[in-house]
């Protein structure tokens, strides 16, 4: 009966495989290389280019780009927030 308790992996994962590892929630701004935590900072991204170019932008660079993607010209969106219509 105690074998089931020891077989669980809760608390066993450490390092990069841990659920709370900083690498899972950290992205870099494509222009200024500022590290941003997506849970704390406002991060802009281009939905078309995020898979190809990892196009994440900080608030200052998004404002400087007039909220347009420099790669495709599509409008930048806030990461994690649904698009309002």
C-alpha positions as CSV (number, residue, x, y, z in Angstrom):
1,X,0.0,0.0,0.0
2,X,2.9,2.4,0.6
3,X,4.5,1.5,-2.7
4,X,1.9,3.7,-4.5
5,X,3.0,6.7,-2.4
6,X,6.7,6.3,-3.3
7,X,5.9,5.8,-7.0
8,X,4.5,9.3,-7.3
9,X,6.8,11.8,-8.8
10,X,5.6,14.9,-6.9
11,X,8.7,16.6,-5.6
12,X,11.1,14.4,-7.4
13,X,11.6,16.5,-10.5
14,X,14.4,19.0,-10.2
15,X,16.4,21.2,-12.5
16,X,15.1,22.1,-16.0
17,X,12.3,19.6,-15.7
18,X,10.7,21.2,-12.7
19,X,7.3,22.7,-13.2
20,X,8.4,26.1,-11.7
21,X,11.6,26.5,-13.6
22,X,12.3,30.1,-14.7
23,X,13.1,29.0,-18.3
24,X,9.4,28.1,-18.9
25,X,8.2,31.6,-18.4
26,X,11.1,33.7,-19.5
27,X,11.4,35.2,-23.0
28,X,13.7,37.8,-24.6
29,X,12.8,40.9,-26.4
30,X,13.8,40.5,-30.1
31,X,15.2,44.0,-30.4
32,X,16.9,44.9,-27.1
33,X,17.4,41.4,-25.6
34,X,15.7,42.3,-22.3
35,X,14.6,39.2,-20.4
36,X,10.9,39.3,-19.5
37,X,8.9,37.1,-17.3
38,X,5.5,36.5,-19.0
39,X,3.8,36.2,-15.7
40,X,5.0,39.6,-14.4
41,X,5.7,41.8,-17.5
42,X,3.6,42.9,-20.4
43,X,4.9,41.1,-23.4
44,X,3.9,41.7,-27.0
45,X,4.2,39.1,-29.8
46,X,3.3,38.7,-33.4
47,X,0.9,35.7,-33.8
48,X,2.2,35.0,-37.3
49,X,6.0,35.3,-36.6
50,X,6.2,33.9,-33.1
51,X,6.9,30.3,-34.3
52,X,9.5,31.3,-37.0
53,X,11.3,34.3,-35.4
54,X,10.4,34.1,-31.7
55,X,9.1,37.6,-32.1
56,X,8.5,38.8,-28.5
57,X,8.8,42.5,-27.7
58,X,9.0,44.6,-24.5
59,X,6.6,47.5,-24.0
60,X,9.1,50.1,-25.0
61,X,10.1,48.4,-28.3
62,X,6.5,47.7,-29.2
63,X,5.6,51.3,-28.7
64,X,8.7,52.3,-30.9
65,X,7.5,49.9,-33.6
66,X,4.0,51.5,-33.4
67,X,2.6,48.0,-32.4
68,X,3.4,46.5,-35.8
69,X,5.6,43.5,-36.4
70,X,8.9,44.4,-38.2
71,X,8.9,41.1,-40.1
72,X,5.4,40.9,-41.5
73,X,3.7,44.2,-40.6
74,X,0.9,42.4,-38.6
75,X,-0.4,44.1,-35.5
76,X,1.3,43.0,-32.2
77,X,-0.8,41.4,-29.5
78,X,-0.3,41.1,-25.7
79,X,0.8,37.7,-24.8
80,X,-1.7,35.7,-22.8
81,X,-4.6,38.1,-23.2
82,X,-7.5,37.2,-25.6
83,X,-8.1,39.5,-28.5
84,X,-11.1,41.7,-27.9
85,X,-13.5,42.3,-30.7
